[in-house]
Amino acid sequence: MAKKPRKPSATDLKKSLKKIDGEILALLAKRVEACQKLRENETGTTIEKQLSADESDLKAWLATNKSSLKDELIKPVMLEVLSLCRTGSRKVRVAYLGPQYSYSHQAAVEKFGSNADYSPVATIAAVFEEIQRNQANFGLVPVENSNDGRVTDTLEMFAKLPTQICGEVKLHIHHQLLAKCPREEIREVFSKPQALSQCRNWLARHLPAARPIEMTSTAAAAQLAAQQKGAAAIASRAAGLNYQLDTIASNIEDNPNNITRFAVISHQSAPKTGNDKTALLFQTEHKPGALADAMNIFKRNRLNLTWIESFPVVNSPEEYLFFVEMEGHSSELKIRRAISSLEKKALRLEVLGSYQKTEPVN
Ligand SMILES: O=C(O)C(=O)C[C@]1(C(=O)O)C=C[C@@H](O)C=C1
């Protein structure tokens, strides 16, 4: 009779774990080194280009995952590996609308992993200013929400300080009602206007007597709710944990499919990947048919628009700026042609950049 294989002892297992750890460490160092060499070989490699290449690597990695580890478990680990290889010992600086545990923070970590120098700032305008003053390599700003539409502060800043978009993050947003007191004692509900609006039906039904009060961010609201009697905040689960608030009600967003799209802003846009979008801002002449003429340029060049917003021009009543996004990269002929035709007609035109399309994450 064949002998049964001996069950490995705890000592054997610990020994083999040590060996595996050593191998992981050696492989990591090897990957960091290989990435560094690749960067030295490729002239003109910018951090924006690396970021886009990493996004493609991550997709390819997950597509070939045949291990017993599920994609959603392995993805955050790979993100950290990529982040480490991207920068080696140098960390990128990322500005976002803070304080910590805002949704913008969550979006930033989704993009850059934890191997980054995060810089929380108090307003969306300050995120743009950090990029302009070279205080940060990247910034994360909310652009639009699936239910609530555009984020005005962000569009206003793109008009004021045109900055390049080099990526996007789409996050499923699940809001929590957080407080230090029982529900019956809540007199005021603090949050960012967008979050209050995304929960307005829930608030009307469940807390009709509570006064909604606007804050600069959901995390700032959570911070306040931790200190003020009778105050609740609408914020993320992570903000609730951080400020030691009780969850009075979970997932109170009116639409369970509540998605916010964030732009990753920087000095340069991203290289072509074949699955890109391009963002433009333009102002047409104030005359009949001017917008239709502009739209006709996109039609003629067979460009598929994925987003369009109009925005009033400051101090010029009845005049509007238009933000559009379309499928394709600004290096493609049909987009180059459209931009050059639009340049001839528009009073103002800014190419805000091209970047890789992404799917929403939880
Ligand atoms: O206040 C935050 O936590 C943010 O990151 C901002 C913001 C936004 O302005 O859209 C981001 C996602 C949610 O839609 C609510 C708030």
The ligand as an SDF file (V2000), in Angstrom:
LIG
                    3D

 16 16  0  0  0  0  0  0  0  0999 V2000
  -17.0070   65.8240   -0.3510 O   0  0  0  0  0  0  0  0  0  0  0  0
  -16.3690   64.8400   -0.7650 C   0  0  0  0  0  0  0  0  0  0  0  0
  -16.1200   63.8490   -0.0620 O   0  0  0  0  0  0  0  0  0  0  0  0
  -15.9060   64.8430   -2.1430 C   0  0  0  0  0  0  0  0  0  0  0  0
  -14.9360   64.1870   -2.4550 O   0  0  0  0  0  0  0  0  0  0  0  0
  -16.6860   65.6600   -3.1350 C   0  0  0  0  0  0  0  0  0  0  0  0
  -17.8930   64.9410   -3.7680 C   0  0  0  0  0  0  0  0  0  0  0  0
  -18.4720   65.8450   -4.9170 C   0  0  0  0  0  0  0  0  0  0  0  0
  -18.3550   67.0380   -4.8800 O   0  0  0  0  0  0  0  0  0  0  0  0
  -19.1150   65.2400   -5.8160 O   0  0  0  0  0  0  0  0  0  0  0  0
  -17.4640   63.6600   -4.3360 C   0  0  0  0  0  0  0  0  0  0  0  0
  -18.2900   62.5840   -4.4080 C   0  0  0  0  0  0  0  0  0  0  0  0
  -19.6850   62.6450   -3.9220 C   0  0  0  0  0  0  0  0  0  0  0  0
  -20.4700   62.8390   -5.0720 O   0  0  0  0  0  0  0  0  0  0  0  0
  -19.9140   63.7710   -2.9770 C   0  0  0  0  0  0  0  0  0  0  0  0
  -18.9950   64.7610   -2.8060 C   0  0  0  0  0  0  0  0  0  0  0  0
  1  2  2  0
  2  3  1  0
  2  4  1  0
  4  5  2  0
  4  6  1  0
  6  7  1  0
  7  8  1  0
  7 11  1  0
  7 16  1  0
  8  9  2  0
  8 10  1  0
 11 12  2  0
 12 13  1  0
 13 14  1  0
 13 15  1  0
 15 16  2  0
M  END
$$$$
